[in-house]
Amino acid sequence: METKRTNKEELVKGIKTMGISLVLMFIGPSLMYIAQSNTEKPLYIPILILAFILCTLAIYFAFKGLKIIMDSMFK
């Protein structure tokens, strides 16, 4: 009889991925706020694009981290 156990290495990898997502979830909106409050500055567009990319990466890493964590528990 095979016992199902959580793969600890995969779980740690998933938690690290979620940590990256958490950091990006704070940096992305902060940069977006900075860009929106300085619309007359010359770096408005590049900062806004960077903020949008970081917010998108935060969502990507969140889903990737959740998938890794779920796979470590239920595979």
N, C-alpha and C positions, 0 to 999 in steps of 0.2 A: 504494500500500500504506500503510495507516494504522498508525502505531506507537502502542502503548498506553503512556501515561505516567501517573505519579501526579500527581493534582491537588494541588499544594502548598498552596493556600489551604484546601482541604477537610481536608487532613492536619493543618494547624496548628489548625484549628477542632476537629477530633477530639481532638487532644492537649490542648488547653485544656479540653475537656469532661472528659477523663480526669483532668486535674489537679483540677478541681472535685470529681470523684468521690473522688479520693484524700484530699483535705482532709476531705470529709464522712465518709469511712471511719474517720478518726481521731476526729473530733469526736463523732459519734453514739455509738459505744461508750463513749467517755470520759464523756459525759453520762449514759449508762445506768448506768455504774458508780457515778457520783456519786449518782444518784437511788436506786440500790439500797442504798447504804451509809448513806443518811439517810432511812430509811422513816418516822421519827417527825416529820419536819419538815413544815410546812404546804405547802411547794412541791414535795413528792414527786410528786404526780400530774402537775402541769404540766411538770416537768422530764422525767418519764418519757415523756409524750406527745411532747414536743419531740424527745427522743432517738430515739423510734421513727420519727418523721417524717423526721429526718435520716438514719437508717439506710436507710429506704425510698428517699429521694432519692439516696443514694449508689449503691444498686443500679440505680436508673433511669438516672442519669448514666453509670454504667459501661457499661450496654448501649447507650445512645445514643451514647457516645463510640466504642465498638467498631464500631457500625454506620457511623458517619461515616468512621472510618478505613478500614474495609473498602470502603466505597463510593468513597473517594478513590483506592484502589489498583486496584480491579477493575471500575470502571464505564467 
